[in-house]
C-alpha cells in the first residue's frame, strides 16, 4: 500500500537533526561526545542521589526491605513479561510441549545442556565483522537464522562483509510501540553503523567514497522470499556519481542506483513492482535489448529519472536523498514485512508461530554486478531434491542476488564457475564443506564475487524435499556426522507425506510437449491456471490445479499452496518456485524455456500446442517433463534409505501404531507402511456397498424382530467375508472391530428427495402401488429422522434396542476368526462397543458378544483368544472410566466424538467458525486436527488413569483422527497410552512422531 502524504511528512520529521548530521565528520563526533558526557554526568548525579537516599533509609527493618525488594522484582518481571509479549520461544504449558516445538521447527537434537545463554539487558544490536562477532550460531531466537549464521561464519573466519543485526526483540517492541522502535535501539544502530564505517574505511553518505548497505530480514525459521530486502542502500544523486568515479564504472553505479530506487519504492513505499518493471520492459523493447545487462549508462539514466517520477506520482513526494532516512525507513519496512500477507500465509502453511518476529540485518554491500569478474549465486552443499552428495547451486556473472532467485535470467550451474573462476570456486567448495561439517547438516548458502574476491552472505540449514531429507539423514549417520537419534529429528513427521507422492507409471505413453528443470520431485496432473487468484478459485471448486508462470514470486504463495504442481518458463533450481515447491512437497518443473506464457490470453504455447486455461497437463517433477492430459501414476516404493530410517524410528518408539481400515485393500496398504494392527474397523462402512444397501434397508424397514432377523441373516455372509479378509491381511496383528455406530436413517434416502420423488410420481400418475411403497418409505424415514442424530439413537443404544444387530455382527466376526484360525493362521479379534456412557450399557452388549463368541468357538473347536472393550467418546464414559473398566478388556478413545461433545462443536458445522477462531487466536489449533490437550486431553488422561486404577494392565489407545497428528501423538505417549490408530497413509508419520516423542522423554532436545 502506498503511504499517505501526511504519514511521510511525519516520518521525515522523525529524523532528528543529530542523525542528519551523521554524515558530517567532526560535528557528529563532538555532538556525540557532548551527549555522552552529559549522560555520564546525569548518571553520576543520579547515583549520588541514590546513595544519599539509601543512607537515610538505614532504619528500615529487614522485613520491610525484603518486601520492597520483592515488590520491585515482581513489578520488573511483569513489565518485562509484557514487553516481550510472549516473544520468540514462547514457553508452552509444559516442558514437553516446548521441546516438541523446537523438534519440529529446527532439526538438530542434542543431549540437554542446561540453561540457555543469557543476553545482556537493553542490548538491541549485535556486530559482526573483522573476524569477530558479538553473537553466535545458537542465538537464533534473538538474531534470527540469518543473523546467527552470519555471526557463526564470522567467528569461524569465513569472509563475511561486516554489518550488524537488530534483534527480534526490537521487532516485538516495534509492534507494541505503534510501529516505532525504541530510541535506545536507534542510537545503538547509529553507533554500530560507525563501527562498520571504521571497518571498511568508508562513510555512509560520503559523496566521494560512500558506504552502501543491504537491509535484510531474518527470522528464527527460514521463510524464503516471504519478507523483504533492500539492496544498495545509501545511493542518492550525489553518491552515485562518487561510486562511478571511485570504481571507474559508470554503468555499474547507475545500474545499482536504478535497482535501489525500484526496490525502495516497492518494499518501503508500497508501490507495485510492476510499475517499475513495465518501464524497464518498455525501454528494453524500444531499444531492442534482450537482457538487463545490455542497458547502457544512457538507458539507465532514463530509467532512474522515470523511476523517481513514479515515486513522485504515487506518493506525492520525492525519492528521499538522505541515506539515514533511507536506512530508518527500510529497517522499519523490513520489520513490517513480518506481517505482510504472504509471510502470514507461509507461516500458517509451515506451522511457524506468529509471535517470533524477525531480526533485521544491515550489512556492507558487495557487488556481483561490477563486470565479468564479478558474480552472485546461491547453492547447497548437497542436492536438495535428491539428497545426493553433490555440490549444487547456480550463479550469474555481472548480476545481483535477486537476479538469481527471481528467475529473470536463467543462471548457470555452479560447476561452470570452476571453469570461469577456478580459484574462487575451490575456495567456495572448501568453505561450504567446512560449514556443513560445522553445522552437521546440509547448508543453503549465498555468495557474491566482487572483482575476483569471494564473500559469503548467508548460510542456513537448507530446505529439502522429504526424499532428500531422509537420504541426507541416513548418509550423515553413515558418515558419523550425526547419530541415529539426531537423524530422526531431522525430518518433521508431516513432511513424510511427500514420500507418498505418486510417480508416473513407467508403462504409460504420455505426450511430452516440453522439458524443463526437475526442480521438485513427484508427479501431478491438473487444470492449467496462470495466476494465484485463479488457482485458489479453481481449487475451491474441487479442481486439481497446475500453476503456470514466467516465474513465481512471494506474492504467488496462496496460489502455490492451492496448486498440485508448479510450472515456470524461467528460473533455475534455486528459483523461488523451486525452493518453495520443494518445501511444500509439490512437484515443480522450472526454467522450461520451450514454453511461451501469455498471461493476457491465459495460455501457453509450445511448438504446435496451445494450452489454454482449464486444459489438463501433467508434470513430472523428477524428470522435468511436461505432458498433455492426465497421465497414469503409481504408488511410490518406500524402501532403501526410507526403510533404514523408519527402522530407526521403530527401534526407539514405545507406542504401537495401528490403522483405521474397513476393507482388506486399506489394511494391506497400512501393513506396507508399517501398521501393527487395526485400531478401528467401522462395520457400517461395509453396509453402503451397492449389493448390501438394499438388504440393510430391508432390515431397517422390517415391521418386527423376525423380519429384521431374516434380513440380518442375509447380511451376515457379507460381513463375515469382509472380516475374514481383514484377519488374513493382518497376519496375527490385533483387529479391533467396532459394532454399528451411526443412526439407521443414514442408510435410507433423504426425506426431501423422497418427497420430491413422490410428488413427481403423482403428477405423472404412476402406479398407485409404487407410490404407496414410496410413501411407506417416507413415513419410515420420518420416524427414524432425529433432531440431533449425533446424540440420538446410535451406537450401543442401537444394539441395546435391537440386540439382533449386535448378535449378527458378533457371529460374523467370530465365524470369520474361527475359519482363519482353523487354517492355521494367527487371529486376534477385538470387539469394540461404541458410545458407551454407563457400565450397564457395556455389560448389556458384552453379554451378547461373549455368548455368541463362545457358541461359535465351541462349534469350530479352535483355541481363540479375544477381547471385548469399548470406545470412550462420551465425557461421562471418561468420568466413570473406573466403573466401565470392570467390564472392559481395553479402552479406545474416540477423540472425534469426544471433541464434539466436550466442546459442543459439531464437526459438520464447526468449519463455519473454526478457521476464524484459529486465525484470530480464539483457539491455538483446530481441535479436530490437533487434540485439545488442556480440555479434551484431560478427559483422555483421566479416563486412562481411572481405567487403570481398576484394571492395572488395561490396554488403552486412541482411534480418532488425532491418532495421526504428531502433537497429539506426543501427548498420547506422555500419558502412557499403548497405541494410536490412524489412516493408512499417516502410519509412517505416526511411527516417526512416536519415536521423537519417546526420545524427548529420554532427554533429547534441540540445539
N, C-alpha and C positions, 0 to 999 in steps of 0.2 A: 504494500500500500504506500502511495506517495504521501510524504509528510506534509502537513499543512504549514502555511507560511508562518503563522504565529508560533508554531512549535519550533520551527527552525531558528526564528529570531531568539527564542528563549535559549535554545541550545548554544547559539553564538554568544549570548550574554554570559552563559555559564563558564566560558573560558576565561579564567582570571588573568589580570594584567601580568602577574608574575609568570604564568605559563606562556603567554605570548612573547615574553622577553627571553624565553628559554634558549632561543637560538642565538642570542647576543651573549658573547663570552663573559666579559668582566662584570657587567651589570648583574647578570644572573648569579654569579658566584658571590658577589657582595651581598645581594639581597638574601640569598640562601644562608650565608654566614650570619647575617644580621638576625634573620628569623630564628636560626638555630640558637644563637646566643641569647636572644630574648626568651626563647622557650626554656633554655637551661637555667636562666636567672629565675624565671617563674617557678620552675621545678624546685630550685633551692629554697625559694621563699616558702613554697607550699610545704616542703619537707621540714623546714624550720618551724613553721606554724604548727605542723602536725606533732613535732617533738614536744613543743611547749604545751600543747593540748594534752598530750599523753602524761606529761609530768604532773599537770594539775588534776589528773584523774586517778592519782595513786590510791585514793581512799576507796575506790570501787572494790567491792568484795570479789573474791574468786568466782563465786557462783554467778554474780551479775556479769562479770567478764565473759564467762563461758556462754551464758545466754545470748549476750550481744554478738559474740563471735559466731555462734550457731545461726542466729538470725541473719547476719550478714552473708554467711556462706550459703544459706538456703536461698536468700534473695539473689545472690550472684549466680547460683546454679539455675534458678528459674529463668533469670534473664538470658543466660547462655543458651538454655534449652529452647527458649522462644526464638532467639536469634538464629540458631541453627535450623530450626523448623524441620525437624525430622530429616536432617541432612544425610546425604550420601549413603553410608552404610547403616541406614535406619535399622535399629535393632528390633527384631520381632519379639513376640511374647515369650518365646523360648529360645534357648541356645541352639537347639537343633534346627529350628526354622531359619535362624541366621546363617548357620553353616550351609544349609541347602541352597540358599540364595547365592552364596559365593560359589558353590559347586557348579551350579548350572551356568552361571554367567562367566566364569573365568577359565578354569580348566587345568591348573597345576596344583594338585594336592600335595601336602607335606605333613609330616608329624607336627602337632601343635607346638608352638614355641613360646607361648605365654603372651604377655601384653604387647600391643602394637606400639610402634614408635610414636612418641609424643611430639607434637608440633608446637613451636613457640606461639604463645598467645599474641594476637594482633599482627602476626606476620602474614601478609596477603600476597607477597610477590617473591618468587624464587628464581635466582640467577643460574644460568648455565653458560659456560664458555671458558676458553683458555685452559682446557683440560680438567676443570673442576666445576662441580655443580653443587648447589645447596640442597637439592632434592635427591631422590633415589628411586630406583625402579619399583620399590614396594609402596610407593605413595600415590597410587592410582586414585584413591578416594579424594585426595586433596589436589593433585596435579593433573588428574585425568590420565588416560592411557598414553596420549601423545607426549605430554609434559614429563611423565615418569620415564618414558622411553628416551627422550632427549637427555634427561639428567643422567640416566644409566649409561647411555652411549658416551656422553661427555666424560664421565668418570672413568670409563674404560679406555679413554684415549682415542676414540673414533673422531675423525674430522667433522665436527658439527659447528655450523655458524653460530656465534654467540647470540644469546637472547634471554628472555625471562618468561616465566609462567605466572599469570594471575590466577589465583586458586579458584576452585569450585565454591569455596566458602563465599567469595565475593559475588559469585553468581546468585547464591541464595540471598545475600544481603541486597543485591541489586533489585530482585523481585519484591523483597519485603519493603524496600525504601522507594517505592514508586518509580522504578526504573532509573535509579541513580546509585552510583557506587559510593562507599564511604570516602570522605575526604582523605583519610589516612591512606587508603588504598591508592588513591590518585597520586598522593605525594610519593609513595613508595615506587609507583610506576615511573615517575619522573626521575627519581633517584637512580633506578636501575637502567633507565634509558641513558643516563650519563655514563654509567658503567659500561654499557655496550659501546657508546661513542669512544670511550677511552680504549677499549679492547681493539676496535677496528681502525682507530685513528681517523674517524670521520665524524662530522657533526650533523645532527638531524636538522634539516632546513638550510644548511650551508649551500649557497648558490654555486660555489666553486667545486666543492667535494662533498656532495650530500650523502648522508646515511639513509638508505632505504630499508624498509622492514616489511615483513609479511605479518598478518594478523590472522591466526587460525584458531579454530575451535579444537576441543579435545576432551571428550567425556571419559568416564571410567571404562565404559564398554564401547567398543568400536561401532560407529554409526556412519559407514562410508557414504559421504556426499550428502548427508541429511542436514548438516548445519553449514554455516557459511565461512568463507575465507576471503580475505582481501590481500592482494599482492601488490608490490611496487609502491607501497605507501610512503609518502614523503616527496613525491614528484609534484611539481607545480610549473608554472610558466617560466620561472627562473631556474629552478634546479634541473629541469630537463635540458636546458642549454649547457649548464655546468657538466652534467653527466655526459652529454655528447662530446664536449671538448676534452673532458678527462679521459674518455675511452677512445676518442678518435673515431667514434662510430655513431654518426647521427641517426642512422636508421634504427639501430638498437634502442637508443634513448627514446625516440619518438614512438616506436612500437611498444615499449614498456609503458609510456605515458597513456597511449590510447587504450591499452588493456586496463590500466588502473582506473581511468575515468569511467569506462563501461562497467567494471566490477564494482566500483564505489557507487555508481548510480543505481545499479541493481540491488546490491546487498545492503547498502546503508540507506539509500533514499527510496528504495522500494519501486523503482522504475522497471517495467517489464524488459527483460534482456532482449526480447525480440525487437524493441525499439532501436537498439544499438546494432543488432545483428542484421537487420534489414538494410541499414545504411551501409554496413560493411559489404553485404552481398551486392548491393546496388553498385558500389564503386568497383568491386571486382568484376562484375558483369560488364559494366560500362567500359572498363579498360581491358576486358578480355583476359583476366587473370584467373588462374586456377587455384592457387594456394595463397594463404595469408603471407607467406614468405616472399611472394612476388611483389608485394606492395613496396613502392619507392618512398623516400622521405616526403616527396610532394603529396603523394596519396595519403600518407599518414598525417601530414599537417591538415589536410582537408578533413580527414576523419576526426581528428582532435577537435577542430572548431565545430564540426557538426554535432559531435557527442556533447560538447559543452552547451550547444544550443538546445539539445534535447533536455538537458538538466534544467536549463533556464525556463524552458517552456513548461515542463512538467511540475516544477517546484516553485517557480516564481523567484528563484534566487540563483546566483552564480555558483559554479563549482567552487568549493572552498579552497583557497590557496594556502592557508596557514597549516603547516604539517601537524602541529599539535591538535588543532581542531579535527583534522582528518583522523588522527590516531584515536582521540577520545570517541568520536562518532563511530568509528569502525569497531573499536573494542565493545561499545555498548550494543552495536548491531549484532556482533557475534554472540553476546550474552542473550540477546532477544531471540536469536535463531534456535536456541534450545527449545523454545515453544512454538516454532513455526509448524504449520500443518503437516509437512512431510516428516519432520522429526517425531512428532506425536504419533503419527500413523506407524512409523517404523518401530518406535518403542513398544507400541501395543503388539505389533506382529512378532517382535523378538522377546516380549515379556521383560523389557528393561524398565525398572522403576522410574517414575516421572519426577521424583524429587531429588535426583542426584546432582543435577546441574552440570554445566560444562566449565572447564578451565579455558583461558584464553592464552595462546602462545604468541608472543611478539618476538620475531627472530630476524636477524640480519638477512637481507636478500642476497642470494647468489643467483647468477643468471645463466640459464641454459640457452638463451637466445642471443648470444654475443657473436655468433658466427658458426662456421662448420667445425670448429674445435670445441664447441660447447654443446651440451645435450642435457636432456632431462628424462627420467624414466622411473618406472615402478617395477617391483619384482617380488618373487617369493623364493625362499631357499629350497622349496620342493614344489612340485606341480600341485596346485590347489584343487585341480579337478580330479586327478587320478591318485595323487599321493606318491607318485614315483619320485625317487630322489634325484630329480633333475633340476639344475639351476634354471630358473624360469622367470621370464619377465619381458618387458618391452620398453623401447625408448624412442625418442625423436631427437635428431640433431637440430640445432638452432630453434629451440622451442621452449616454452614454459610448461610447468607441470600440468596445468589444466588442459593443455592440448592433448596429452596422452589419455587421461581418464575420460575426457568429453567425447573422444572418438571423432573429432573434427578431421584429423589426419590419421590414416591407418599407420600405426607405428611398426618399427622393425623388431624382430625377435632379438632378445638380448645377446644371443650368440654372435650376432653381426658386430656388436661392439668390440668383440675380441679381435676382429679384423681391422676395424676403423681406429680403435684406440687401445691396443693390446696392453699397454702398461696400466692404464686406468681400469681396464676390465679385470686384470689379475688382482689389482688392489681391491676392487669391489667384491670379487669372489672371496678373497681372503677375509675381508671384514665381515661379510654376511655369514660366512661359515662359522666364524668365531661367535657372532651374535646368536646363531642357532644353538650352538653348544652352551653358550652362557644361559640362554633362556630355556633351553631344553624343549623347544617347540618350533614349529615352522614359523618363519618370520616374513612379514609383509613389510617391505621397505620402500622408501622413496629416496631418490638421489638426484643431484644436479652436478653437471660437469661444467665448470666455468673456465674457459680458455685452458683446458687440459688439466685442471685441478678438480679432484673429486670431493664432494661434500655430501654427507648423509643428513637427510632432513627428517627422517622418521623411521622407527622400527616398532612393530607391534605384532602381537600374535595374529597370524594370518587366518582369514576366513577361508573355509574349505568346504567341499561337499562332504556328506557323511561317509561316502565311499572312501574319499581321500583321508578323512579323519581317522577312520578305522585302520587303514593301511599304515598311515604315519605312526599311529599309536603302537601298533604291533611291531613295526620296523624299529621304532625307538627303544622298545623293550629289548629286542634282539641286539641293538647297538649298545645296550646297557646305559643309555641316557636317562631312562626312567624305569620305574618298577611296574609290575602288573597293576597294582592298586592305583598308581598315578594314571596309567593308561585308561583305566575305567572311568576316571573323572574327566578325561579329555573330550568325551563325547556327551552332549546333552541328550538324555533319553529320547526326547521328542524328535531329534534330528534323524533318528533311525528310520523314521517314515520315508526318508529319501531312498533308503536301500530297498524299499518295497516297490519302487517305481518300475513300471513295466518297460520292456525294451522291444524294439522292432522284431517281429517274428522273422527268423532267418529264411523261412520258406516263402515269405511274401515277395511279390514282384512289383514294388512301387514305381511310380513315375517320378524320378528325381529331376527336379527342374533347376536346382541351384545348389551350390555348396559354399558354406562359409566356415568360420572357425568353430570348433567343438568347445564352446565356452562353458557349458554346464551339462552334465550327462543326463540320460533318461530320454524317453520319447513321450510326445504329447500331440494329440490332434485337437483341432478346434476351429471355430469360425474366426476369420481374419477381421481384426479391427485396427484402426490407425491412431487412436488417441486413448488416453487414460479414462476419460469420461464414458466413451462408448464401451470400453472393456468392462467397466463397472455395471453399466446398464445391461449389456448382453448377459453378463454373469448372473445378475439379479433375476433375469428371465429364465434362468436354468440352463444356459448355453455354456459349453466349453469354449474358451476363447484363446486365440493366439494374438498377442500384441505385436504389431509390426511398426517399427520406427526407423528413421535415419539413424538416430542414436537416442538412448534414453537419458534422462537427467533426473535429479531428485524429485522434480515436480510430478513425475510419472508414477510415483510409488504406489498410489491407490490402484492404478490400472495394472501394475505389475503383480500386486497381491491378488487381484481378481483373475488374472490370466493363468492358463495352464502352461504356457510356454512363451518365449520372447524371441523375436527375430529382428536383427538390426542390419542395415545395409552398410554401416560404418562402425569403426571402433575395433578394438582388439580384445585379447584375452584378459586384459586388466581394465577394460572399459567399465563404465558404470553398470551397464546391462549385465555384463559377465559376472562382476563381483556380487551384485545384489541377487541375481538369479541363483548363483551358487549358494549364497547364504540362505536363500529360501528353499533350496532343493528343487528348483524348477528347471526344466530343460531350456537351454539357450543356444541359439546359433547367432554369432556376432560377426561383424565385418563381412557380410555377404554382399560383396560389391557388384555381383552379377544382377542383383535386383535394383530396379529404379522405382523409388517410392514417391507417389504423388498424393500428398495429403488432401489437396482441394478436390481431386477426383475420387478420393478414397479407393485407390487401387495401387497395385504394384505390377510392374511389367518385367518379365524375364524371358528373353528370346521371343518366341511366338506366343507365349502365355500371358494373358491379362488376368490377374487375380483380384477380384473385387471384394469389398466389404461383405461379410456374410458367407463367402466361399470357404470351404473347409480345406485346410492343409495339415500336414503332419511334419513335426520337427524331430530330428534325431540329434539330440544334444551331444551324443557320444561320438558321432562321425561328422557333424556339421551339415548333414543333408537336409534339404527342404523338399518335401514331396507333395504332390497333389492328392487331395481327398484324404479319407481316413484309412490309415494303414494298420493291419492287424498287429497286435503286440503280444508278448508273452511275459509270464511271471519271471522275476529275477531269480538268480541262483544265489542262495545265501551260504556260500562256502568259503574256502580259502581263509583270508585274514579275518573275515567276519566270523567264521566258525571258531577260529582260535580266540578271538576277542570275546565272543559270547561264552566260551568255555571258562574264561576267567571270571565272567560275571556269575556263572553258576557255582564256581569254586568258592566265592566269597559271600554270596547272598544266603540269608536264612529263610526268607519267605518262599513258599511254594507258589508257582504260577499256574493257574488253571485258565480255562477258556469258557466263554459263553457260546455254546453251539447247539443247534437244534436238529441238524441233519449231518449225516456222515461226511459230506463234502467239506463242510466248515470244520468238522473235527479233524479231518486229515490235514487241512491247511494249518490248523493250530499245532498239530503234532510236528509238522515240518519246522515251525517257528519255535519249538521247544516247550510246548504246553505239557503239564504234568497231570492232566485230568480235566474233566469238565466240571465247572463250578456252578453252571446253570444251564439246564436244558428246559426250554419253555414248551411244554407239551401242546399248548393251544395253538402254537405256530404251525403245527402239523395239520391242524384241522382246516386250515384255509386252502389247502390244495384242491384243485378243481374236482378231483374224483371223490373227495371226502366231504366237502362243504354241504352237498345235498343230504348226506347221512346225518351230519351234525344238526342241520335244520330239522330233519325228521325227528331227531331226539328232542330238540327244544320244543317242537310243536306237539309232541306226544301228549295225549289227554290224561294218561295215567301212568303209573310206575311200570306196568307190564310192557306197554308200548315203548316206553323210554328205554327199558332194558333190552328190548328187541333191537332197537336202533343202535344202542351201545355195543351190542354183540357184533353188529356189522362193522363197527369202528375198530374193535379190538385187534383184528389181524393187521390193520394198517399201523396202529400204534406199536404192536409187537415187532413188526418188520423194521420200523424206524429205530426202536430201542436196541434191537439186535445189531443193526448196523453200527450204532454208536459204541456198543460194548466191544465189538470186534476191532474197530479202528483204535480204540483206546488201549487195547492190549494189557489189561490189568491195572491201568490207572483208574482212580475213582471217577464215577459218573454220577453227578447229582441231578436228579430229575425232579422238577417242580410239578406238582399236580395243578390242575387247571386253575387259572388265576382271573382272567377277565370276566365281566358280566356277560350273560348269554346273548343280550341284544346285539353285541358286536358281531355275531355270526349271522345276523339277519339283515335284510335290505333296510336302507334308511327310510324312516317314516315318510319324509317329504317326497321321496322318489316313488314310493308306493301310492301315495295319494294322487300324484300326477298321473301315474300309470292307470289307476282305476278310472280317473276322470276321462282319460283318452279312450279307454275301452268302452265306457258308457256312450261317449259321443259317436264312436264307430259302431255301436250296437253289437259288440262282440258276444260270444256265447255266454249266457247268464250264469252257467255253472262255473266257467273260468273266472268271471267277475266275482262270484261268491267265494271262490277259493282265495282270490287276492284280498278280498275284504276280511276273510278269516285271518289271513296272514297279517294284515294291517292291525286287526284287533289284538293279535298276539304280540306284535311289536310294541303297541301302545301299552299293553300290560307289563311288558318287561322293561320298557324305557324308564330310566331313572333320572331324577333331577340332578344328582351328583354321583355318577357311576363310580368315581374313584373311592367313594366312601360307602358304596351300596352293596348289592348282593353279588359278591365276587369272592375269590379266594377260598379259604377254608369254610366260609359261610355257605358257599355254593355246595361244597362237598358234604356239609352237615345236613343241609335241607334236601339234597339229592345224593344220598350215600352211594347209590348205584354208579354214579360217575366216578367217585374215588375208587370203588371196587373194581370197575373195568380197567382203570388206569393201573392200579396195583397189579392186577392179573397180567396185563400186557407187559409190565416191567419185569415181573419175576418169571414169567414163562420165557421171555427173551433171555434173561440172565441164566436161567437153568439150561436152556438149549445150548448157549455158548459155552457154559461151564462143562456140559456133558461132552462137548467136543474136545475138552482138554485145555481150553484157553482160560486164563485167569479173568475173573469178573469181580468188580467191586461196585455194586449198586448202592446209591444213597437216595432215599426218597425224602423230598423236602415239602413241607406243608406251608403254603403262603398265607400271609396276612393274619397271623396268629396274634391275638391281643390278650388272651387269657389261657391259663394252663388247661382249662376244661376243653377249649376248642382243640388244642393239640392232642389231648388224651382221646377225644372222640374220634379224630381221624387216624390216630396211630393204631387204635384197636382194630380198625378195618384193615389197615395195611398189614399189620402183623398177622392177623387171622388169614388173610389171603396168601401172604408170603409163606407161612408155614404149610398151608394146604398144597401149594404149588411145589415147594421144595420136597415135601414128603412124596408127592406124586412122581417127581422126576428122580428122586433118590440121589441127590447130589449134596455135597457139603458146600453150602453157600453162606458166606457172612454178609450181612447188610446192615445199614444204619437208617434210622428214621430221625430226621431233625426238622428244623423249622427256619423260616425266613423271619428275621427280626426287622420289620419295616413299619411297625406302628409304635409310636412313642411308648404306649402302655406296655408293649412287649419288652422294651428295653428297661422300663422301670420295674417290671416284675420278672426280670430275667432269672432271678434266683428260683422262683417257683416253676417257671417254664422249663428250666434246666433239669428238673426232676424227671421229666418225660422225654427230653430231647437228647439225642446222641451227638448232635452238632448244631451250631448256630451258623447261619449265613446272613450277614446284614444286607438287606435290600436297600441300599442307600438312595436309590432313585425315589422310591415312595417315602422312605424315612425323611428325606429332604423336603418332599412335597408337604408332608403332614407336619413336620417340625417347623417349617417356615410359613405354612399356609399358602404356598405358591403352587399353582397348577402348572405343570411342565408345558402343557399345551397353550397356556395363555400368558405365561410369565415373560415370553420373548418380547411382549409389547413394552415392558418397562425394564427388564433386566439389563439390557445394553446401556440404557440411560443411567441406571443405578451404578454400574461399573465405571462408566465414563465420568460420572460426577462424584465418585468416591463414597457413595452410599454403601456399596459393597466392594470389597477388595477384588473379588472374582465371581464369576458365575457359579453359584453353589451347585448347579447340576453338572458342572465340568470338574471343579476342584472342591473337594469336601470341605464344608464349613467346620473347621476344627474346634472353634470355640463354642459352637452350639450343637450342631448335629454330631460332630465328633465326640462330644461329651456323652451323648446318648450311646454311641458305639462303645466308648470306653467303659461307661457304667454297665452296659449290658454284658460286656465281656467279663468284667470283674465280678459282677453278681452271679453270672452263669458259672464261672469257675470256682466261686465260693461254695457253690452247691456240688459241682462236679469238677474236681481238680483237673482232669485230663480232657475236658470238653474241647473238641475241635472247633475253631472259630475262623471264619473268613468273611470276605465281602464279595458280592456278585453284581453290584451296581456298576454304572459306567465309570465310577471313580476308581474301579479296580485297574484301570489302565492309565490313570493320571499320576505322574511322578510325585507331585506334592502330597497327594492322598496316600500313595504307597508308602512314602516316608512316615506318615502318621500311623498307618497300619502296622508298620514294622516297629515303631516306637512303643505302641501299646500291646505288642505281643501277639498279634493275630498269627494264624498258622498259614494262611494263603490268601491270595487275591485272585479274582477271576475277571477276565476282560475279553473283548472281542479278539478273534484270531490274529488280526493284523496289528494288534497292540501288544501281543505276547513278548516280542523282543524288547519293546520299550519297557514293559513291566519287569523283565528279567534284569535289565541294566539298572533301572531305578531301585530295585530291591537290593542289588549289590552295593550301590552307592549309599543307600540308607544304612545297611549293615556296617560298612566301612566307617561311616560317620560315627556310629555308636562305639566303634573301637578306637576312635581318636584321630581319624583323618580329617583334615580340613584343607582350605585353600591357602596358597602362598599369598 
